[in-house]
Amino acid sequence: MLLDEKGVEYEDFRVDLDASLRQEMVKLSKRHTVPQIWIGERHIGGFTDLSVLERTGTLNSLLEME
């Protein structure tokens, strides 16, 4: 909802439906939970990590860089 409220376009990969996508997510993020969020090539982490960026005022600048 946070990204929708900001009008950010994003792609949602359903790793629960595709084992190879899930393996790729784990390989890239080193995490097993979803969601895992990237802004461009930068791995942000999960929603809690995204929320911290929003609260600290960092998220908008990261989004503007993309």
PDB file of N, H, CA, C and O in Angstrom:
ATOM      1  N   MET A   1       0.821  -1.197   0.000  1.00  0.00           N
ATOM      2  CA  MET A   1       0.000   0.000   0.000  1.00  0.00           C
ATOM      3  C   MET A   1       0.866   1.262   0.000  1.00  0.00           C
ATOM      4  O   MET A   1       0.515   2.266  -0.620  1.00  0.00           O
ATOM      5  N   LEU A   2       1.999   1.200   0.701  1.00  0.00           N
ATOM      6  H   LEU A   2       2.284   0.385   1.205  1.00  0.00           H
ATOM      7  CA  LEU A   2       2.877   2.364   0.763  1.00  0.00           C
ATOM      8  C   LEU A   2       3.336   2.784  -0.632  1.00  0.00           C
ATOM      9  O   LEU A   2       3.288   3.965  -0.975  1.00  0.00           O
ATOM     10  N   LEU A   3       3.774   1.832  -1.422  1.00  0.00           N
ATOM     11  H   LEU A   3       3.813   0.872  -1.144  1.00  0.00           H
ATOM     12  CA  LEU A   3       4.229   2.163  -2.775  1.00  0.00           C
ATOM     13  C   LEU A   3       3.073   2.627  -3.652  1.00  0.00           C
ATOM     14  O   LEU A   3       3.240   3.523  -4.480  1.00  0.00           O
ATOM     15  N   ASP A   4       1.908   2.025  -3.476  1.00  0.00           N
ATOM     16  H   ASP A   4       1.772   1.298  -2.803  1.00  0.00           H
ATOM     17  CA  ASP A   4       0.725   2.470  -4.222  1.00  0.00           C
ATOM     18  C   ASP A   4       0.384   3.914  -3.863  1.00  0.00           C
ATOM     19  O   ASP A   4       0.087   4.718  -4.747  1.00  0.00           O
ATOM     20  N   GLU A   5       0.425   4.246  -2.574  1.00  0.00           N
ATOM     21  H   GLU A   5       0.665   3.593  -1.857  1.00  0.00           H
ATOM     22  CA  GLU A   5       0.119   5.609  -2.129  1.00  0.00           C
ATOM     23  C   GLU A   5       1.095   6.624  -2.716  1.00  0.00           C
ATOM     24  O   GLU A   5       0.732   7.771  -2.976  1.00  0.00           O
ATOM     25  N   LYS A   6       2.326   6.193  -2.919  1.00  0.00           N
ATOM     26  H   LYS A   6       2.621   5.261  -2.707  1.00  0.00           H
ATOM     27  CA  LYS A   6       3.337   7.077  -3.484  1.00  0.00           C
ATOM     28  C   LYS A   6       3.278   7.114  -5.015  1.00  0.00           C
ATOM     29  O   LYS A   6       4.005   7.878  -5.649  1.00  0.00           O
ATOM     30  N   GLY A   7       2.415   6.291  -5.601  1.00  0.00           N
ATOM     31  H   GLY A   7       1.824   5.670  -5.086  1.00  0.00           H
ATOM     32  CA  GLY A   7       2.293   6.248  -7.051  1.00  0.00           C
ATOM     33  C   GLY A   7       3.471   5.570  -7.735  1.00  0.00           C
ATOM     34  O   GLY A   7       3.775   5.854  -8.894  1.00  0.00           O
ATOM     35  N   VAL A   8       4.129   4.674  -7.015  1.00  0.00           N
ATOM     36  H   VAL A   8       3.883   4.443  -6.074  1.00  0.00           H
ATOM     37  CA  VAL A   8       5.296   3.977  -7.544  1.00  0.00           C
ATOM     38  C   VAL A   8       4.847   2.742  -8.319  1.00  0.00           C
ATOM     39  O   VAL A   8       4.056   1.937  -7.828  1.00  0.00           O
ATOM     40  N   GLU A   9       5.363   2.610  -9.530  1.00  0.00           N
ATOM     41  H   GLU A   9       6.005   3.265  -9.928  1.00  0.00           H
ATOM     42  CA  GLU A   9       5.103   1.395 -10.301  1.00  0.00           C
ATOM     43  C   GLU A   9       6.078   0.331  -9.836  1.00  0.00           C
ATOM     44  O   GLU A   9       7.250   0.615  -9.588  1.00  0.00           O
ATOM     45  N   TYR A  10       5.594  -0.890  -9.719  1.00  0.00           N
ATOM     46  H   TYR A  10       4.642  -1.121  -9.920  1.00  0.00           H
ATOM     47  CA  TYR A  10       6.450  -1.990  -9.284  1.00  0.00           C
ATOM     48  C   TYR A  10       5.951  -3.284  -9.896  1.00  0.00           C
ATOM     49  O   TYR A  10       4.823  -3.381 -10.379  1.00  0.00           O
ATOM     50  N   GLU A  11       6.825  -4.272  -9.859  1.00  0.00           N
ATOM     51  H   GLU A  11       7.741  -4.193  -9.466  1.00  0.00           H
ATOM     52  CA  GLU A  11       6.464  -5.588 -10.361  1.00  0.00           C
ATOM     53  C   GLU A  11       6.463  -6.552  -9.185  1.00  0.00           C
ATOM     54  O   GLU A  11       7.411  -6.588  -8.401  1.00  0.00           O
ATOM     55  N   ASP A  12       5.415  -7.316  -9.069  1.00  0.00           N
ATOM     56  H   ASP A  12       4.645  -7.286  -9.706  1.00  0.00           H
ATOM     57  CA  ASP A  12       5.240  -8.272  -7.984  1.00  0.00           C
ATOM     58  C   ASP A  12       5.507  -9.670  -8.537  1.00  0.00           C
ATOM     59  O   ASP A  12       4.790 -10.146  -9.417  1.00  0.00           O
ATOM     60  N   PHE A  13       6.536 -10.318  -8.015  1.00  0.00           N
ATOM     61  H   PHE A  13       7.117  -9.931  -7.300  1.00  0.00           H
ATOM     62  CA  PHE A  13       6.869 -11.675  -8.436  1.00  0.00           C
ATOM     63  C   PHE A  13       6.308 -12.650  -7.416  1.00  0.00           C
ATOM     64  O   PHE A  13       6.649 -12.571  -6.236  1.00  0.00           O
ATOM     65  N   ARG A  14       5.468 -13.553  -7.842  1.00  0.00           N
ATOM     66  H   ARG A  14       5.191 -13.617  -8.800  1.00  0.00           H
ATOM     67  CA  ARG A  14       4.831 -14.529  -6.955  1.00  0.00           C
ATOM     68  C   ARG A  14       5.760 -15.716  -6.737  1.00  0.00           C
ATOM     69  O   ARG A  14       5.631 -16.746  -7.398  1.00  0.00           O
ATOM     70  N   VAL A  15       6.695 -15.564  -5.807  1.00  0.00           N
ATOM     71  H   VAL A  15       6.800 -14.727  -5.269  1.00  0.00           H
ATOM     72  CA  VAL A  15       7.665 -16.632  -5.550  1.00  0.00           C
ATOM     73  C   VAL A  15       7.026 -17.836  -4.876  1.00  0.00           C
ATOM     74  O   VAL A  15       7.617 -18.915  -4.845  1.00  0.00           O
ATOM     75  N   ASP A  16       5.826 -17.662  -4.336  1.00  0.00           N
ATOM     76  H   ASP A  16       5.346 -16.785  -4.361  1.00  0.00           H
ATOM     77  CA  ASP A  16       5.119 -18.797  -3.737  1.00  0.00           C
ATOM     78  C   ASP A  16       4.572 -19.750  -4.794  1.00  0.00           C
ATOM     79  O   ASP A  16       4.226 -20.891  -4.485  1.00  0.00           O
ATOM     80  N   LEU A  17       4.493 -19.292  -6.027  1.00  0.00           N
ATOM     81  H   LEU A  17       4.774 -18.365  -6.279  1.00  0.00           H
ATOM     82  CA  LEU A  17       3.960 -20.109  -7.107  1.00  0.00           C
ATOM     83  C   LEU A  17       5.037 -20.697  -8.012  1.00  0.00           C
ATOM     84  O   LEU A  17       4.739 -21.515  -8.883  1.00  0.00           O
ATOM     85  N   ASP A  18       6.281 -20.288  -7.812  1.00  0.00           N
ATOM     86  H   ASP A  18       6.523 -19.624  -7.104  1.00  0.00           H
ATOM     87  CA  ASP A  18       7.358 -20.719  -8.696  1.00  0.00           C
ATOM     88  C   ASP A  18       8.619 -20.965  -7.868  1.00  0.00           C
ATOM     89  O   ASP A  18       9.254 -20.025  -7.390  1.00  0.00           O
ATOM     90  N   ALA A  19       8.969 -22.237  -7.707  1.00  0.00           N
ATOM     91  H   ALA A  19       8.453 -23.000  -8.096  1.00  0.00           H
ATOM     92  CA  ALA A  19      10.114 -22.609  -6.865  1.00  0.00           C
ATOM     93  C   ALA A  19      11.417 -22.010  -7.370  1.00  0.00           C
ATOM     94  O   ALA A  19      12.274 -21.638  -6.569  1.00  0.00           O
ATOM     95  N   SER A  20      11.580 -21.912  -8.675  1.00  0.00           N
ATOM     96  H   SER A  20      10.884 -22.215  -9.326  1.00  0.00           H
ATOM     97  CA  SER A  20      12.833 -21.357  -9.204  1.00  0.00           C
ATOM     98  C   SER A  20      12.947 -19.865  -8.897  1.00  0.00           C
ATOM     99  O   SER A  20      14.039 -19.372  -8.614  1.00  0.00           O
ATOM    100  N   LEU A  21      11.829 -19.148  -8.950  1.00  0.00           N
ATOM    101  H   LEU A  21      10.942 -19.549  -9.179  1.00  0.00           H
ATOM    102  CA  LEU A  21      11.842 -17.728  -8.575  1.00  0.00           C
ATOM    103  C   LEU A  21      12.159 -17.561  -7.092  1.00  0.00           C
ATOM    104  O   LEU A  21      12.898 -16.656  -6.706  1.00  0.00           O
ATOM    105  N   ARG A  22      11.599 -18.434  -6.271  1.00  0.00           N
ATOM    106  H   ARG A  22      10.998 -19.169  -6.585  1.00  0.00           H
ATOM    107  CA  ARG A  22      11.872 -18.363  -4.831  1.00  0.00           C
ATOM    108  C   ARG A  22      13.351 -18.622  -4.559  1.00  0.00           C
ATOM    109  O   ARG A  22      13.963 -17.927  -3.748  1.00  0.00           O
ATOM    110  N   GLN A  23      13.927 -19.613  -5.227  1.00  0.00           N
ATOM    111  H   GLN A  23      13.430 -20.178  -5.886  1.00  0.00           H
ATOM    112  CA  GLN A  23      15.353 -19.893  -5.060  1.00  0.00           C
ATOM    113  C   GLN A  23      16.199 -18.698  -5.471  1.00  0.00           C
ATOM    114  O   GLN A  23      17.182 -18.371  -4.805  1.00  0.00           O
ATOM    115  N   GLU A  24      15.826 -18.055  -6.550  1.00  0.00           N
ATOM    116  H   GLU A  24      15.028 -18.321  -7.090  1.00  0.00           H
ATOM    117  CA  GLU A  24      16.552 -16.870  -7.016  1.00  0.00           C
ATOM    118  C   GLU A  24      16.441 -15.731  -6.002  1.00  0.00           C
ATOM    119  O   GLU A  24      17.422 -15.036  -5.734  1.00  0.00           O
ATOM    120  N   MET A  25      15.248 -15.541  -5.441  1.00  0.00           N
ATOM    121  H   MET A  25      14.452 -16.105  -5.659  1.00  0.00           H
ATOM    122  CA  MET A  25      15.050 -14.503  -4.430  1.00  0.00           C
ATOM    123  C   MET A  25      15.947 -14.755  -3.222  1.00  0.00           C
ATOM    124  O   MET A  25      16.605 -13.837  -2.731  1.00  0.00           O
ATOM    125  N   VAL A  26      15.975 -15.997  -2.743  1.00  0.00           N
ATOM    126  H   VAL A  26      15.441 -16.743  -3.142  1.00  0.00           H
ATOM    127  CA  VAL A  26      16.796 -16.344  -1.579  1.00  0.00           C
ATOM    128  C   VAL A  26      18.275 -16.142  -1.905  1.00  0.00           C
ATOM    129  O   VAL A  26      19.033 -15.631  -1.080  1.00  0.00           O
ATOM    130  N   LYS A  27      18.677 -16.539  -3.094  1.00  0.00           N
ATOM    131  H   LYS A  27      18.061 -16.954  -3.764  1.00  0.00           H
ATOM    132  CA  LYS A  27      20.076 -16.382  -3.508  1.00  0.00           C
ATOM    133  C   LYS A  27      20.468 -14.905  -3.516  1.00  0.00           C
ATOM    134  O   LYS A  27      21.542 -14.548  -3.032  1.00  0.00           O
ATOM    135  N   LEU A  28      19.618 -14.057  -4.054  1.00  0.00           N
ATOM    136  H   LEU A  28      18.746 -14.347  -4.448  1.00  0.00           H
ATOM    137  CA  LEU A  28      19.926 -12.635  -4.171  1.00  0.00           C
ATOM    138  C   LEU A  28      19.800 -11.877  -2.850  1.00  0.00           C
ATOM    139  O   LEU A  28      20.598 -10.985  -2.563  1.00  0.00           O
ATOM    140  N   SER A  29      18.806 -12.229  -2.059  1.00  0.00           N
ATOM    141  H   SER A  29      18.157 -12.953  -2.293  1.00  0.00           H
ATOM    142  CA  SER A  29      18.531 -11.461  -0.839  1.00  0.00           C
ATOM    143  C   SER A  29      19.143 -12.054   0.419  1.00  0.00           C
ATOM    144  O   SER A  29      19.309 -11.363   1.424  1.00  0.00           O
ATOM    145  N   LYS A  30      19.479 -13.346   0.359  1.00  0.00           N
ATOM    146  H   LYS A  30      19.344 -13.908  -0.457  1.00  0.00           H
ATOM    147  CA  LYS A  30      19.956 -14.079   1.544  1.00  0.00           C
ATOM    148  C   LYS A  30      18.886 -14.138   2.634  1.00  0.00           C
ATOM    149  O   LYS A  30      19.198 -14.298   3.814  1.00  0.00           O
ATOM    150  N   ARG A  31      17.638 -14.011   2.232  1.00  0.00           N
ATOM    151  H   ARG A  31      17.384 -13.881   1.274  1.00  0.00           H
ATOM    152  CA  ARG A  31      16.497 -14.073   3.146  1.00  0.00           C
ATOM    153  C   ARG A  31      15.449 -15.020   2.595  1.00  0.00           C
ATOM    154  O   ARG A  31      15.357 -15.238   1.387  1.00  0.00           O
ATOM    155  N   HIS A  32      14.656 -15.584   3.507  1.00  0.00           N
ATOM    156  H   HIS A  32      14.730 -15.407   4.488  1.00  0.00           H
ATOM    157  CA  HIS A  32      13.645 -16.570   3.108  1.00  0.00           C
ATOM    158  C   HIS A  32      12.219 -16.039   3.225  1.00  0.00           C
ATOM    159  O   HIS A  32      11.273 -16.727   2.842  1.00  0.00           O
ATOM    160  N   THR A  33      12.054 -14.843   3.740  1.00  0.00           N
ATOM    161  H   THR A  33      12.822 -14.284   4.051  1.00  0.00           H
ATOM    162  CA  THR A  33      10.714 -14.302   3.956  1.00  0.00           C
ATOM    163  C   THR A  33      10.306 -13.408   2.789  1.00  0.00           C
ATOM    164  O   THR A  33      11.147 -12.907   2.042  1.00  0.00           O
ATOM    165  N   VAL A  34       9.019 -13.226   2.655  1.00  0.00           N
ATOM    166  H   VAL A  34       8.336 -13.633   3.262  1.00  0.00           H
ATOM    167  CA  VAL A  34       8.483 -12.316   1.643  1.00  0.00           C
ATOM    168  C   VAL A  34       7.647 -11.253   2.343  1.00  0.00           C
ATOM    169  O   VAL A  34       7.064 -11.521   3.394  1.00  0.00           O
ATOM    170  N   PRO A  35       7.580 -10.071   1.787  1.00  0.00           N
ATOM    171  CA  PRO A  35       8.206  -9.673   0.536  1.00  0.00           C
ATOM    172  C   PRO A  35       9.684  -9.334   0.724  1.00  0.00           C
ATOM    173  O   PRO A  35      10.128  -8.995   1.821  1.00  0.00           O
ATOM    174  N   GLN A  36      10.419  -9.431  -0.355  1.00  0.00           N
ATOM    175  H   GLN A  36      10.059  -9.706  -1.247  1.00  0.00           H
ATOM    176  CA  GLN A  36      11.766  -8.876  -0.445  1.00  0.00           C
ATOM    177  C   GLN A  36      11.679  -7.793  -1.506  1.00  0.00           C
ATOM    178  O   GLN A  36      11.160  -8.019  -2.599  1.00  0.00           O
ATOM    179  N   ILE A  37      12.185  -6.628  -1.178  1.00  0.00           N
ATOM    180  H   ILE A  37      12.607  -6.445  -0.290  1.00  0.00           H
ATOM    181  CA  ILE A  37      11.976  -5.440  -2.008  1.00  0.00           C
ATOM    182  C   ILE A  37      13.313  -4.939  -2.538  1.00  0.00           C
ATOM    183  O   ILE A  37      14.292  -4.829  -1.799  1.00  0.00           O
ATOM    184  N   TRP A  38      13.332  -4.639  -3.831  1.00  0.00           N
ATOM    185  H   TRP A  38      12.537  -4.729  -4.431  1.00  0.00           H
ATOM    186  CA  TRP A  38      14.481  -4.012  -4.468  1.00  0.00           C
ATOM    187  C   TRP A  38      14.017  -2.691  -5.061  1.00  0.00           C
ATOM    188  O   TRP A  38      12.896  -2.579  -5.557  1.00  0.00           O
ATOM    189  N   ILE A  39      14.871  -1.715  -5.006  1.00  0.00           N
ATOM    190  H   ILE A  39      15.782  -1.806  -4.603  1.00  0.00           H
ATOM    191  CA  ILE A  39      14.676  -0.470  -5.759  1.00  0.00           C
ATOM    192  C   ILE A  39      15.828  -0.441  -6.750  1.00  0.00           C
ATOM    193  O   ILE A  39      16.981  -0.214  -6.385  1.00  0.00           O
ATOM    194  N   GLY A  40      15.495  -0.672  -7.996  1.00  0.00           N
ATOM    195  H   GLY A  40      14.558  -0.856  -8.293  1.00  0.00           H
ATOM    196  CA  GLY A  40      16.538  -0.859  -8.996  1.00  0.00           C
ATOM    197  C   GLY A  40      17.330  -2.098  -8.645  1.00  0.00           C
ATOM    198  O   GLY A  40      16.758  -3.168  -8.438  1.00  0.00           O
ATOM    199  N   GLU A  41      18.627  -1.965  -8.576  1.00  0.00           N
ATOM    200  H   GLU A  41      19.093  -1.096  -8.744  1.00  0.00           H
ATOM    201  CA  GLU A  41      19.508  -3.080  -8.230  1.00  0.00           C
ATOM    202  C   GLU A  41      19.751  -3.178  -6.723  1.00  0.00           C
ATOM    203  O   GLU A  41      20.392  -4.121  -6.260  1.00  0.00           O
ATOM    204  N   ARG A  42      19.246  -2.215  -5.962  1.00  0.00           N
ATOM    205  H   ARG A  42      18.726  -1.448  -6.338  1.00  0.00           H
ATOM    206  CA  ARG A  42      19.509  -2.156  -4.523  1.00  0.00           C
ATOM    207  C   ARG A  42      18.482  -2.964  -3.740  1.00  0.00           C
ATOM    208  O   ARG A  42      17.280  -2.711  -3.831  1.00  0.00           O
ATOM    209  N   HIS A  43      18.960  -3.935  -2.975  1.00  0.00           N
ATOM    210  H   HIS A  43      19.935  -4.141  -2.901  1.00  0.00           H
ATOM    211  CA  HIS A  43      18.073  -4.723  -2.126  1.00  0.00           C
ATOM    212  C   HIS A  43      17.750  -3.916  -0.877  1.00  0.00           C
ATOM    213  O   HIS A  43      18.648  -3.499  -0.145  1.00  0.00           O
ATOM    214  N   ILE A  44      16.469  -3.703  -0.644  1.00  0.00           N
ATOM    215  H   ILE A  44      15.741  -4.042  -1.239  1.00  0.00           H
ATOM    216  CA  ILE A  44      16.006  -2.924   0.501  1.00  0.00           C
ATOM    217  C   ILE A  44      15.767  -3.820   1.699  1.00  0.00           C
ATOM    218  O   ILE A  44      16.080  -3.444   2.828  1.00  0.00           O
ATOM    219  N   GLY A  45      15.222  -4.988   1.469  1.00  0.00           N
ATOM    220  H   GLY A  45      14.967  -5.294   0.552  1.00  0.00           H
ATOM    221  CA  GLY A  45      14.849  -5.902   2.543  1.00  0.00           C
ATOM    222  C   GLY A  45      13.356  -6.134   2.479  1.00  0.00           C
ATOM    223  O   GLY A  45      12.771  -6.155   1.396  1.00  0.00           O
ATOM    224  N   GLY A  46      12.743  -6.307   3.624  1.00  0.00           N
ATOM    225  H   GLY A  46      13.219  -6.290   4.503  1.00  0.00           H
ATOM    226  CA  GLY A  46      11.309  -6.535   3.695  1.00  0.00           C
ATOM    227  C   GLY A  46      10.538  -5.251   3.930  1.00  0.00           C
ATOM    228  O   GLY A  46      11.085  -4.153   3.827  1.00  0.00           O
ATOM    229  N   PHE A  47       9.260  -5.403   4.247  1.00  0.00           N
ATOM    230  H   PHE A  47       8.816  -6.296   4.330  1.00  0.00           H
ATOM    231  CA  PHE A  47       8.420  -4.223   4.439  1.00  0.00           C
ATOM    232  C   PHE A  47       8.885  -3.385   5.618  1.00  0.00           C
ATOM    233  O   PHE A  47       8.832  -2.157   5.560  1.00  0.00           O
ATOM    234  N   THR A  48       9.340  -4.031   6.691  1.00  0.00           N
ATOM    235  H   THR A  48       9.383  -5.029   6.738  1.00  0.00           H
ATOM    236  CA  THR A  48       9.814  -3.268   7.851  1.00  0.00           C
ATOM    237  C   THR A  48      10.976  -2.368   7.450  1.00  0.00           C
ATOM    238  O   THR A  48      11.050  -1.215   7.876  1.00  0.00           O
ATOM    239  N   ASP A  49      11.877  -2.891   6.638  1.00  0.00           N
ATOM    240  H   ASP A  49      11.818  -3.828   6.292  1.00  0.00           H
ATOM    241  CA  ASP A  49      13.010  -2.096   6.162  1.00  0.00           C
ATOM    242  C   ASP A  49      12.532  -0.929   5.295  1.00  0.00           C
ATOM    243  O   ASP A  49      13.053   0.182   5.403  1.00  0.00           O
ATOM    244  N   LEU A  50      11.555  -1.179   4.447  1.00  0.00           N
ATOM    245  H   LEU A  50      11.133  -2.081   4.359  1.00  0.00           H
ATOM    246  CA  LEU A  50      10.985  -0.130   3.606  1.00  0.00           C
ATOM    247  C   LEU A  50      10.333   0.944   4.467  1.00  0.00           C
ATOM    248  O   LEU A  50      10.467   2.135   4.184  1.00  0.00           O
ATOM    249  N   SER A  51       9.629   0.531   5.512  1.00  0.00           N
ATOM    250  H   SER A  51       9.520  -0.436   5.742  1.00  0.00           H
ATOM    251  CA  SER A  51       8.967   1.473   6.422  1.00  0.00           C
ATOM    252  C   SER A  51       9.971   2.372   7.127  1.00  0.00           C
ATOM    253  O   SER A  51       9.725   3.565   7.305  1.00  0.00           O
ATOM    254  N   VAL A  52      11.097   1.804   7.525  1.00  0.00           N
ATOM    255  H   VAL A  52      11.297   0.835   7.380  1.00  0.00           H
ATOM    256  CA  VAL A  52      12.144   2.605   8.171  1.00  0.00           C
ATOM    257  C   VAL A  52      12.650   3.677   7.213  1.00  0.00           C
ATOM    258  O   VAL A  52      12.846   4.827   7.606  1.00  0.00           O
ATOM    259  N   LEU A  53      12.860   3.298   5.962  1.00  0.00           N
ATOM    260  H   LEU A  53      12.701   2.364   5.643  1.00  0.00           H
ATOM    261  CA  LEU A  53      13.294   4.286   4.972  1.00  0.00           C
ATOM    262  C   LEU A  53      12.270   5.408   4.824  1.00  0.00           C
ATOM    263  O   LEU A  53      12.639   6.574   4.687  1.00  0.00           O
ATOM    264  N   GLU A  54      11.002   5.061   4.850  1.00  0.00           N
ATOM    265  H   GLU A  54      10.702   4.113   4.961  1.00  0.00           H
ATOM    266  CA  GLU A  54       9.938   6.070   4.744  1.00  0.00           C
ATOM    267  C   GLU A  54       9.950   6.990   5.966  1.00  0.00           C
ATOM    268  O   GLU A  54       9.887   8.212   5.831  1.00  0.00           O
ATOM    269  N   ARG A  55      10.030   6.397   7.149  1.00  0.00           N
ATOM    270  H   ARG A  55      10.081   5.405   7.258  1.00  0.00           H
ATOM    271  CA  ARG A  55      10.006   7.208   8.385  1.00  0.00           C
ATOM    272  C   ARG A  55      11.213   8.127   8.505  1.00  0.00           C
ATOM    273  O   ARG A  55      11.107   9.216   9.068  1.00  0.00           O
ATOM    274  N   THR A  56      12.350   7.704   7.988  1.00  0.00           N
ATOM    275  H   THR A  56      12.436   6.819   7.531  1.00  0.00           H
ATOM    276  CA  THR A  56      13.557   8.521   8.088  1.00  0.00           C
ATOM    277  C   THR A  56      13.711   9.501   6.923  1.00  0.00           C
ATOM    278  O   THR A  56      14.668  10.273   6.877  1.00  0.00           O
ATOM    279  N   GLY A  57      12.767   9.463   5.989  1.00  0.00           N
ATOM    280  H   GLY A  57      11.990   8.835   6.026  1.00  0.00           H
ATOM    281  CA  GLY A  57      12.804  10.389   4.867  1.00  0.00           C
ATOM    282  C   GLY A  57      13.770   9.991   3.760  1.00  0.00           C
ATOM    283  O   GLY A  57      14.088  10.810   2.898  1.00  0.00           O
ATOM    284  N   THR A  58      14.239   8.760   3.769  1.00  0.00           N
ATOM    285  H   THR A  58      13.981   8.095   4.470  1.00  0.00           H
ATOM    286  CA  THR A  58      15.215   8.287   2.795  1.00  0.00           C
ATOM    287  C   THR A  58      14.562   7.675   1.560  1.00  0.00           C
ATOM    288  O   THR A  58      15.157   7.674   0.482  1.00  0.00           O
ATOM    289  N   LEU A  59      13.364   7.161   1.704  1.00  0.00           N
ATOM    290  H   LEU A  59      12.880   7.161   2.579  1.00  0.00           H
ATOM    291  CA  LEU A  59      12.721   6.426   0.616  1.00  0.00           C
ATOM    292  C   LEU A  59      12.529   7.282  -0.628  1.00  0.00           C
ATOM    293  O   LEU A  59      12.836   6.831  -1.732  1.00  0.00           O
ATOM    294  N   ASN A  60      12.037   8.486  -0.478  1.00  0.00           N
ATOM    295  H   ASN A  60      11.788   8.852   0.418  1.00  0.00           H
ATOM    296  CA  ASN A  60      11.781   9.320  -1.653  1.00  0.00           C
ATOM    297  C   ASN A  60      13.040   9.552  -2.472  1.00  0.00           C
ATOM    298  O   ASN A  60      12.996   9.511  -3.702  1.00  0.00           O
ATOM    299  N   SER A  61      14.161   9.796  -1.804  1.00  0.00           N
ATOM    300  H   SER A  61      14.197   9.829  -0.805  1.00  0.00           H
ATOM    301  CA  SER A  61      15.391  10.033  -2.556  1.00  0.00           C
ATOM    302  C   SER A  61      15.834   8.773  -3.295  1.00  0.00           C
ATOM    303  O   SER A  61      16.337   8.862  -4.415  1.00  0.00           O
ATOM    304  N   LEU A  62      15.654   7.601  -2.684  1.00  0.00           N
ATOM    305  H   LEU A  62      15.245   7.529  -1.774  1.00  0.00           H
ATOM    306  CA  LEU A  62      15.990   6.354  -3.382  1.00  0.00           C
ATOM    307  C   LEU A  62      15.099   6.158  -4.602  1.00  0.00           C
ATOM    308  O   LEU A  62      15.568   5.746  -5.663  1.00  0.00           O
ATOM    309  N   LEU A  63      13.823   6.452  -4.446  1.00  0.00           N
ATOM    310  H   LEU A  63      13.442   6.787  -3.584  1.00  0.00           H
ATOM    311  CA  LEU A  63      12.899   6.296  -5.566  1.00  0.00           C
ATOM    312  C   LEU A  63      13.201   7.265  -6.685  1.00  0.00           C
ATOM    313  O   LEU A  63      13.056   6.920  -7.858  1.00  0.00           O
ATOM    314  N   GLU A  64      13.620   8.473  -6.343  1.00  0.00           N
ATOM    315  H   GLU A  64      13.738   8.753  -5.390  1.00  0.00           H
ATOM    316  CA  GLU A  64      13.937   9.473  -7.358  1.00  0.00           C
ATOM    317  C   GLU A  64      15.166   9.102  -8.170  1.00  0.00           C
ATOM    318  O   GLU A  64      15.306   9.521  -9.319  1.00  0.00           O
ATOM    319  N   MET A  65      16.055   8.319  -7.578  1.00  0.00           N
ATOM    320  H   MET A  65      15.942   7.979  -6.645  1.00  0.00           H
ATOM    321  CA  MET A  65      17.276   7.910  -8.273  1.00  0.00           C
ATOM    322  C   MET A  65      16.981   6.908  -9.372  1.00  0.00           C
ATOM    323  O   MET A  65      17.789   6.743 -10.286  1.00  0.00           O
ATOM    324  N   GLU A  66      15.849   6.239  -9.305  1.00  0.00           N
ATOM    325  H   GLU A  66      15.193   6.373  -8.563  1.00  0.00           H
ATOM    326  CA  GLU A  66      15.508   5.202 -10.295  1.00  0.00           C
ATOM    327  C   GLU A  66      14.735   5.753 -11.435  1.00  0.00           C
ATOM    328  O   GLU A  66      14.372   5.014 -12.350  1.00  0.00           O
TER     329      GLU A  66
END
